[in-house]
């Protein structure tokens, strides 16, 4: 019996389709067809504590193991076009599925002409087999943490161009201030502010000062803040008290920037802006000696 050509064509096409399905299924079983890429192992978000703020130059990245297998974290690094790159932080630690870990990381000098985005975390780890792996993942920034850090750094740079600041210690290293506010003796110091631009006539107001995790910095109770340099003045002297905030050796040793002392300054009717009190090498040496005398009696 002859088969009509139209019917024969349908049979051929049908068998070809079935054969294709068999080949496709066979290929999947043998792994010859490219598999879908696995979901990312790492998730990361930015976090900044008051401790980070006091230390200066750092924040924390919360790393999450988003896979279903254990990994061993190795290093974490922050990257953004708006900050100079700094070395990765070492944090070798095993992380089970879903585990989270806060890792302190540093940021470099801010580029105030650059965009903060894209911000990323570069995470190196060992996978479940022990093989080395590295993932560069988007860094979430709740509460605009990285943008705020960038704004602060650039504000400090702008203020440094508009005014001069000098910190000096008053009296010998064994002198102290009034009643200690931290349980440690304090030294008298003076923050001297001058107009960087002689044509500038706005009042300049110092609203607040702060110390670091190592040093407590407060205004002298005899002349509390805020204080203002009036339009007809070109210099302002702000009495301060400086004393140890801690004698814990591990805190002192781990502090990367113990002499980052924030100050908030307002120009005219403007809002207070973040800046940093510069601490020269002689003053740093004097304070370090003072810290040793207080904490170790040397």
RODO-426533 format. One line per 3 residues: number of its first residue (from 1); for each residue x, y negated, z of N, C-alpha, C. Coordinates in steps of 0.001 Angstrom, whole numbers, padded with zeros to 6 digits. Last residue first. Layout:
# residues N
NUM) X Y Z X Y Z X Y Z  ...
//
This chain:
# residues 298
298) 054542 -054583 083174 055940 -054681 082750 056364 -056114 082580  051969 -053803 083766 052767 -054412 084828 054236 -054524 084477  050230 -052946 081911 051261 -051983 082344 052195 -052559 083405
295) 048412 -054991 081418 047961 -053594 081381 048960 -052619 081998  049835 -057431 081711 048571 -057231 082402 048244 -055736 082530  052099 -057079 080100 052252 -057468 081502 050993 -057161 082293
292) 050924 -056497 077612 051774 -055519 078275 051932 -055806 079746  049667 -058939 077108 048863 -057730 077227 049661 -056642 077954  051906 -060599 076863 050953 -060844 077945 050098 -059596 078199
289) 052979 -059610 074519 053753 -059520 075758 052837 -059679 076972  050905 -060316 072804 051255 -058901 072964 052063 -058684 074240  050990 -063116 072980 049817 -062392 073477 050129 -060913 073706
286) 053492 -063598 071789 053239 -064038 073157 052062 -063280 073760  053061 -062592 069222 054111 -062012 070063 053875 -062341 071530  051025 -064323 068366 050784 -062876 068444 051800 -062208 069367
283) 052416 -066742 068397 051284 -066558 069302 050948 -065078 069454  054340 -066298 066362 054766 -066569 067743 053644 -066353 068758  052569 -065804 064078 053432 -064764 064634 053915 -065069 066050
280) 049258 -067287 064494 050615 -067215 063979 051455 -066161 064692  046097 -066779 063662 046959 -066517 064813 048373 -066292 064282  043250 -068614 062606 044563 -068058 062275 045416 -067920 063532
277) 039988 -067629 063013 041031 -068448 063628 042384 -067845 063268  037787 -067495 060263 038667 -066793 061198 039725 -067736 061716  034230 -068025 059722 035639 -068215 059389 036462 -067432 060403
274) 030871 -068462 058680 031889 -067597 059288 033282 -067975 058803  028982 -071415 059250 029599 -070456 058349 030708 -069701 059076  025876 -072928 060157 027207 -072435 060548 027694 -071358 059571
271) 024336 -075049 057668 024271 -073928 058612 025690 -073484 058973  024753 -078680 057492 024737 -077316 056978 024668 -076265 058072  024999 -081301 058073 023738 -080666 058458 023652 -079205 057996
268) 028455 -081121 058484 027291 -081985 058369 026044 -081307 058887  029360 -077816 058652 029742 -079102 058077 028496 -079946 057888  030141 -075468 061207 029132 -076115 060363 029655 -077477 059902
265) 031587 -072319 061959 031763 -073765 061801 030701 -074304 060849  032561 -069754 064008 031469 -070222 063162 031467 -071741 063168  035186 -067375 064048 034693 -068679 064491 033619 -069117 063503
262) 036889 -064344 065037 035893 -065085 064263 035555 -066436 064899  040043 -063240 065011 039153 -063957 065933 038152 -064775 065116  042072 -060691 064729 041024 -061306 063912 040000 -061911 064869
259) 044039 -059263 066023 044071 -060720 066119 043127 -061389 065124  043875 -056555 065537 043510 -057038 066882 043421 -058547 066979  043331 -054654 063243 043418 -056113 063189 043014 -056697 064540
256) 043322 -051981 063921 044090 -052390 062749 044284 -053902 062699  043517 -050140 066811 043017 -051395 066252 043915 -051849 065106  044719 -047972 067972 043906 -047737 066782 043431 -049021 066111
253) 046025 -049022 070227 046815 -048389 069167 046026 -048248 067875  043871 -049942 071753 044903 -050887 071312 045666 -050298 070132  042558 -047517 072184 041861 -048613 071509 042871 -049603 070947
250) 044455 -046016 073549 043999 -045544 072245 043271 -046633 071471  044832 -047473 075954 045927 -047354 074987 045432 -046939 073606  042800 -049833 077327 042813 -048447 076852 043841 -048312 075730
247) 042370 -052276 078281 043742 -051788 078437 043846 -050337 077975  040426 -054934 076824 040618 -053542 077230 042087 -053282 077468  040523 -057564 076363 039180 -056980 076440 039245 -055541 076912
244) 042720 -059990 077781 042484 -058639 077262 041019 -058238 077390  041885 -063447 076950 042360 -062401 077849 042096 -061032 077265  041585 -066890 076614 041889 -065627 075925 042451 -064631 076932
241) 039585 -069731 076359 040203 -068776 077271 040377 -067469 076517  039960 -073026 074874 039500 -071640 074891 040158 -070881 076034  039105 -076295 073758 039725 -075449 074785 039100 -074049 074800
238) 039632 -077776 070777 038630 -076923 071418 039332 -076044 072452  040004 -080842 069280 040677 -079856 070114 039627 -079094 070915  039973 -082274 066116 039148 -081786 067213 039927 -080710 067953
235) 040494 -085072 063978 041010 -083922 064703 040079 -083572 065853  039533 -087336 062889 040186 -086426 061953 040784 -085206 062652  036475 -089233 063199 037634 -088547 063775 038241 -087610 062737
232) 034118 -090220 062275 035240 -091156 062345 036486 -090539 062989  032307 -088113 062467 032713 -088563 061137 033922 -089477 061169  033393 -085854 065131 032552 -086886 064529 033150 -087389 063222
229) 033403 -082601 065791 034313 -083643 065340 033472 -084678 064592  031698 -081073 068481 031655 -081682 067152 032781 -082672 066946  030853 -077928 070001 031528 -079226 070068 031666 -079739 068641
226) 028399 -075732 071591 029130 -076288 070443 029791 -077629 070756  030847 -074635 074067 030421 -074866 072686 028911 -075030 072624  032056 -076322 077056 031386 -075235 076321 031028 -075643 074893
223) 034410 -077106 078816 033949 -077752 077586 033283 -076706 076703  034725 -075499 081018 034823 -076946 081229 034377 -077728 079992  034723 -072923 080046 033494 -073428 080677 033520 -074935 080928
220) 036146 -072517 076885 036417 -072901 078275 035121 -073440 078892  034874 -069835 074886 035121 -071257 075113 035371 -071502 076590  036724 -066755 074461 035522 -067520 074826 035888 -068987 074944
217) 037798 -063644 073570 037999 -065065 073290 036694 -065795 073556  039459 -060734 074335 038256 -061492 074623 038573 -062970 074415  041021 -058290 072298 041073 -059590 072973 039681 -060187 073154
214) 040367 -055838 071136 041507 -055905 072062 041479 -057171 072904  038297 -056196 069450 038153 -055102 070412 039277 -055117 071444  038201 -059829 069514 038291 -058546 068829 038076 -057443 069853
211) 036128 -062738 069937 037405 -062055 069949 037360 -060782 069131  034650 -065848 068850 034573 -064454 069302 035964 -063843 069231  032768 -068912 069034 034005 -068168 068793 033809 -066747 069310
208) 030554 -071369 067660 030785 -070131 068407 032159 -069571 068067  030455 -073950 066472 029293 -073404 067172 029631 -072244 068101  031879 -076892 065760 032257 -075518 066101 031154 -074956 066979
205) 031263 -079168 063172 030822 -078622 064456 031301 -077179 064612  032030 -082182 061758 032383 -080760 061724 032112 -080182 063102  030537 -084759 059795 030833 -084180 061111 031115 -082676 060954
202) 032153 -085745 056733 031056 -085064 057420 031467 -084691 058839  034205 -086818 055278 033747 -087578 056457 032577 -086918 057169  037036 -086409 053297 035871 -085756 053885 035470 -086454 055179
199) 039361 -087419 052460 038149 -088107 052009 036889 -087519 052619  041278 -085667 053360 041172 -086962 054040 039906 -087713 053653  040801 -082381 053903 040600 -083393 052872 040358 -084725 053565
196) 041084 -081026 056259 041999 -080713 055174 041937 -081724 054053  040992 -082203 059490 040349 -082317 058179 041384 -082020 057089  041696 -079753 062064 041936 -081010 061355 041228 -081020 060019
193) 041538 -078320 065229 040960 -078373 063888 041209 -079742 063291  042976 -076205 067535 043024 -077560 066979 042557 -077518 065541  042294 -074451 070326 042079 -074395 068889 042019 -075824 068378
190) 044238 -073480 073022 043586 -074601 072346 043494 -074317 070858  044020 -071606 076126 044479 -071803 074749 043730 -072979 074148  044747 -069936 079154 044231 -071122 078478 044841 -071209 077084
187) 044158 -066458 079646 045068 -067579 079427 044323 -068736 078789  042816 -064366 082212 042736 -065026 080912 043718 -066184 080849  042682 -061081 083733 043063 -062508 083724 043034 -063064 082308
184) 039751 -058998 083431 041175 -059226 083213 041475 -060718 083307  037050 -058885 083614 037790 -058112 084591 039285 -058256 084451  035941 -060632 081900 036061 -059259 081426 036757 -058364 082441
181) 036029 -063128 082893 034699 -062665 082465 034746 -061215 082015  037806 -064481 085684 037770 -063607 084504 036348 -063166 084191  037707 -067853 086492 037219 -066534 086895 037135 -065639 085664
178) 040221 -069442 084517 039327 -069416 085670 038926 -068005 086017  043407 -068291 083391 042331 -069260 083397 041507 -069139 084659  046941 -068026 084100 045603 -067485 083856 044583 -068601 083884
175) 050372 -067430 083257 049294 -068318 083669 047959 -067694 083337  052431 -065986 082306 051827 -065485 083538 050715 -066396 084050  053370 -067295 080054 052640 -066042 079866 051984 -065530 081133
172) 052802 -070890 080525 053599 -069662 080414 052727 -068418 080368  050664 -073117 078551 051286 -072616 079769 052043 -071334 079539  048444 -072308 076041 048858 -073364 076964 049462 -072736 078210
169) 048782 -071347 072684 048589 -070934 074073 049166 -071995 074985  047034 -072428 069748 048215 -072464 070614 047830 -072009 072010  045986 -072296 066474 045741 -071782 067823 047050 -071793 068591
166) 044699 -074413 063998 045901 -073923 064678 045520 -073485 066079  043366 -075131 060841 043131 -074616 062192 044440 -074077 062752  042055 -077473 058492 043202 -076749 059041 042846 -076295 060451
163) 039493 -077260 055937 040022 -077718 057222 041287 -076929 057566  039042 -076283 053376 038466 -077586 053764 039040 -078132 055058  040105 -073796 053024 040503 -074829 052073 040041 -076219 052505
160) 038830 -072354 054960 040279 -072533 055103 040807 -073590 054138  036285 -072247 053861 036514 -073097 055030 038002 -073355 055218  036680 -070381 051800 036285 -071765 051480 036582 -072702 052641
157) 037325 -068085 053289 038296 -068641 052334 037968 -070089 052011  034978 -067682 054691 036213 -067944 055437 037265 -068559 054529  033301 -067131 052524 033050 -068320 053341 034303 -068685 054128
154) 034380 -064709 051710 034494 -065859 050817 034207 -067166 051552  033721 -063082 053895 035117 -063228 053487 035311 -064470 052625  030915 -063303 053887 031701 -063758 055035 033153 -064018 054646
151) 030249 -062136 051418 029895 -063535 051686 030714 -064096 052839  031179 -059523 051886 031759 -060330 050806 031476 -061813 051036  029464 -058744 053948 030905 -058788 054191 031580 -059675 053148
148) 027039 -058863 052539 027267 -059747 053687 028746 -059860 054001  027397 -056856 050639 027195 -058241 050207 027467 -059212 051341  027531 -054665 052366 028714 -055035 051588 028594 -056466 051076
145) 024883 -054679 053533 026099 -054755 054352 027301 -055236 053551  022114 -054850 052996 023091 -055594 052182 024432 -055750 052899  020577 -053067 054427 020730 -054424 054976 021819 -055225 054256
142) 022372 -050277 053117 021222 -050820 053856 021556 -052188 054438  023785 -049412 050503 024169 -050426 051478 022924 -051012 052155  025138 -046449 049000 023971 -047221 049430 024423 -048237 050482
139) 027352 -045923 046560 027321 -046192 047993 026101 -047048 048315  027534 -043271 044221 027041 -044611 044562 026960 -044765 046078  030583 -041323 044255 029127 -041427 044364 028720 -042865 044646
136) 032844 -039171 043094 032648 -040614 043203 031150 -040862 043150  034345 -036329 044485 033145 -036927 043902 033169 -038427 044133  036554 -033648 044182 036412 -035082 044446 035156 -035582 043760
133) 037899 -030641 045588 036931 -031331 044737 036893 -032803 045141  039690 -027600 045940 039633 -029050 046105 038635 -029655 045125  038339 -024549 047252 038887 -025311 046138 038723 -026812 046392
130) 037049 -023064 049135 038349 -023612 049498 039005 -024409 048401  034530 -022332 048610 035562 -021374 048232 036958 -021831 048630  033067 -024541 049346 032907 -023319 050139 033966 -022275 049824
127) 035483 -027235 048760 034176 -026601 048667 034169 -025277 049437  036976 -029939 050357 037161 -028559 049928 035791 -027901 049870  037029 -033356 049137 036645 -032300 050075 037061 -030938 049516
124) 036834 -036891 048835 037564 -035655 048525 037234 -034610 049587  034951 -039470 047580 035021 -038480 048656 035740 -037234 048156  034512 -042748 047172 035265 -041651 046566 035557 -040647 047679
121) 031720 -044723 046805 032540 -043985 047767 033204 -042843 047017  031030 -047964 045386 031126 -046509 045348 031938 -045972 046515  029231 -050515 043790 029953 -050085 044985 029880 -048569 045087
118) 029580 -052391 040754 029042 -051233 041485 029892 -050892 042705  028845 -055255 042873 028440 -054011 042213 029365 -053673 041048  029958 -057728 043448 030127 -056636 044410 029819 -055287 043760
115) 031727 -059558 040978 030474 -058997 041472 030766 -057842 042419  034208 -062132 041628 033760 -060841 041102 032428 -060434 041699  035202 -064295 042850 034664 -064511 041511 034071 -063234 040922
112) 036336 -063503 045199 035081 -064262 045292 034472 -064568 043930  037570 -060682 046230 037633 -061476 045009 036311 -062213 044904  038966 -060015 049444 037788 -060227 048601 038137 -061061 047378
109) 041327 -057547 050295 041040 -058966 050081 039876 -059131 049106  039781 -054355 051198 040887 -055269 050945 040422 -056708 050772  038438 -052359 053836 038259 -053074 052575 039382 -054105 052448
106) 038445 -049022 055270 038872 -050420 055216 038503 -051032 053871  036285 -046875 057211 037073 -047177 056017 037422 -048660 056033  035240 -044318 059383 035715 -045702 059253 036584 -045859 058007
103) 032533 -042250 058808 033980 -042335 058591 034388 -043806 058476  030086 -040234 060148 030501 -041622 059958 032020 -041688 059890  028360 -037543 058695 029546 -037965 059444 029870 -039409 059109
100) 025965 -034877 058610 026335 -036268 058349 027518 -036649 059222  024796 -031867 057011 025537 -032561 058073 025912 -033970 057630  023630 -030392 054971 022844 -031452 055590 023571 -032237 056663
97) 025647 -027597 055638 024611 -028183 054787 023780 -029218 055554  028538 -028622 057646 027555 -027674 057171 026532 -028357 056280  031802 -029579 057441 030444 -030102 057427 029506 -029042 056858
94) 034971 -029945 059013 033983 -029068 058380 032587 -029665 058520  037320 -032500 058310 036323 -031943 059231 035328 -031099 058453  039661 -034944 057982 039423 -033518 057724 038486 -032918 058761
91) 039880 -037795 057105 038936 -037298 058100 038652 -035824 057839  041645 -040664 056115 041703 -039211 056322 040699 -038809 057395  040662 -043125 053849 040721 -042721 055247 040733 -041206 055341
88) 042646 -044436 051096 041516 -043661 051662 041747 -043326 053122  043900 -047837 050893 044078 -046379 050918 042870 -045668 051515  041992 -050279 048959 042797 -049897 050116 042918 -048368 050158
85) 041594 -052712 046402 041524 -051317 046830 042460 -051056 048003  039926 -055790 046908 041151 -055071 046579 041081 -053664 047152  036543 -056251 045883 037515 -056078 046960 038757 -055350 046435
82) 034744 -056288 043810 034898 -057528 044576 035905 -057421 045713  034415 -053788 042708 035183 -054775 041938 035489 -056047 042738  034979 -051250 045148 034086 -052286 044628 034942 -053260 043824
79) 035246 -048364 047175 035627 -049080 045954 034534 -050058 045541  036569 -046507 049878 035594 -047489 049408 036133 -048171 048156  037105 -043045 050521 037628 -044344 050097 036499 -045215 049575
76) 037932 -040283 052486 036853 -041149 052001 037457 -042506 051681  039073 -036824 052595 039283 -038272 052640 038070 -039004 052080  037788 -034211 053434 039213 -034540 053457 039442 -036052 053603
73) 035426 -031835 054660 035739 -033196 054239 037235 -033446 054360  034523 -028856 053579 035477 -029439 054528 035886 -030801 054003  031177 -027489 053472 032355 -028082 052853 033296 -028545 053955
70) 028623 -024994 053099 029539 -025768 053941 030700 -026305 053106  025766 -025428 050934 026942 -024673 051382 027840 -025575 052215  023863 -026906 049701 023384 -025830 050571 024532 -024936 051034
67) 024569 -030498 049803 024509 -029185 049182 023988 -028152 050176  025039 -032923 050926 023703 -032712 050350 023565 -031348 049676  026562 -034152 053519 026698 -032957 052682 025312 -032589 052170
64) 027122 -037585 053753 026163 -036501 053951 026475 -035356 052991  028830 -040159 055402 028903 -039118 054365 027924 -038012 054724  028781 -043453 055951 028108 -042237 056414 028077 -041248 055255
61) 031453 -045505 056416 030671 -044836 055384 030090 -043557 055988  031959 -048582 058130 031910 -047122 058123 031042 -046628 056975  034481 -051132 057812 033112 -050733 058138 033123 -049206 058115
58) 036989 -053733 058200 036535 -052366 058026 035029 -052252 058265  038020 -056246 058879 038566 -055537 057738 038099 -054112 057552  037572 -056148 062454 037870 -056860 061223 038396 -055941 060132
55) 036799 -055481 065012 038118 -055043 064540 038525 -055806 063287  034230 -056553 065105 035264 -057093 065984 036662 -056689 065524  032911 -054959 063228 032983 -056399 063016 034114 -057004 063849
52) 033079 -052461 064461 033729 -052686 063169 033941 -054176 062923  031500 -052992 066701 032896 -052627 066890 033673 -052842 065591  029035 -053317 065612 029679 -054486 066201 031162 -054239 066414
49) 029081 -051397 062528 028762 -051602 063937 029405 -052890 064430  027798 -050645 059470 028729 -051540 060165 028256 -051786 061582  027657 -048473 056701 027205 -048753 058068 028249 -049644 058726
46) 026601 -047189 053550 027447 -048067 054357 026806 -048333 055709  026398 -043765 052413 025797 -045074 052671 026696 -045861 053619  026310 -040943 050200 027042 -041861 051072 026297 -043178 051226
43) 026400 -037437 049408 025683 -038712 049424 026388 -039627 050416  027635 -034678 047520 027867 -035745 048491 026895 -036902 048303  026996 -032929 045499 027243 -032381 046831 027225 -033469 047894
40) 024469 -033249 043013 025638 -033759 043704 025759 -033187 045115  023306 -030220 041369 023045 -031488 042056 024292 -031918 042821  024943 -028888 038441 024458 -028780 039817 024220 -030159 040418
37) 023781 -029053 035095 024757 -029428 036114 024143 -029355 037505  022435 -026102 033577 022206 -027466 034031 023229 -027815 035104  024619 -024172 031426 023732 -024327 032579 023533 -025806 032902
34) 024725 -023164 028074 025201 -024115 029084 024177 -024273 030198  024639 -019685 027457 023985 -020971 027281 024401 -021897 028418  025890 -017458 028392 026469 -018084 027210 025841 -019425 026902
31) 025035 -015858 030464 025681 -017119 030808 026286 -017834 029617  023551 -013655 030027 024993 -013492 029934 025758 -014772 030217  020994 -014658 030275 021422 -013635 031235 022923 -013488 031224
28) 020961 -016418 028148 020847 -016958 029503 021359 -015956 030510  021111 -014546 026044 022172 -015536 026237 022143 -016113 027619  018707 -013230 026364 019956 -012489 026537 021099 -013439 026781
25) 016973 -015292 025737 016934 -014699 027067 018211 -013962 027361  017793 -015726 023059 017873 -016807 024042 017894 -016260 025449  017229 -013227 021890 018604 -013731 021904 018770 -014805 022968
22) 014439 -013158 022239 015280 -012126 022852 016712 -012603 022956  013693 -015353 020713 013407 -015347 022144 014294 -014359 022855  014505 -014484 018189 015110 -015679 018782 014891 -015733 020277
19) 012771 -012341 017809 014205 -012082 017892 014931 -013255 018532  010353 -013710 017609 010566 -012791 018719 012047 -012494 018918  010869 -015130 015205 010607 -015862 016466 010896 -014972 017666
16) 011161 -013053 013404 012287 -013978 013617 012117 -014735 014939  008590 -011927 013451 009733 -011145 013956 010942 -012039 014236  007203 -014125 012299 006893 -013653 013650 008029 -012866 014253
13) 008291 -014300 009769 008464 -015439 010685 008199 -015014 012121  007498 -011792 008779 008930 -012140 008871 009155 -013260 009878  004700 -012036 008869 005393 -010999 009655 006858 -011365 009862
10) 004285 -014106 007051 003926 -014305 008460 004634 -013289 009346  005124 -012910 004709 005863 -014074 005226 005559 -014321 006685  003142 -010964 004426 004523 -010535 004644 005353 -011680 005237
7) 000936 -012615 003865 000956 -011835 005109 002367 -011400 005442  001764 -013604 001372 001488 -014531 002458 001555 -013818 003791  002016 -011280 -000240 003199 -012078 000079 002968 -013007 001268
4) 000343 -008317 000930 000308 -009636 000304 001497 -010476 000743  001790 -005179 000511 001438 -006224 001476 001420 -007559 000774  000574 -002118 -000920 001362 -003353 -000988 000833 -004372 000012
1) 000866 001193 000000 000000 000000 000000 000884 -001218 000000
//
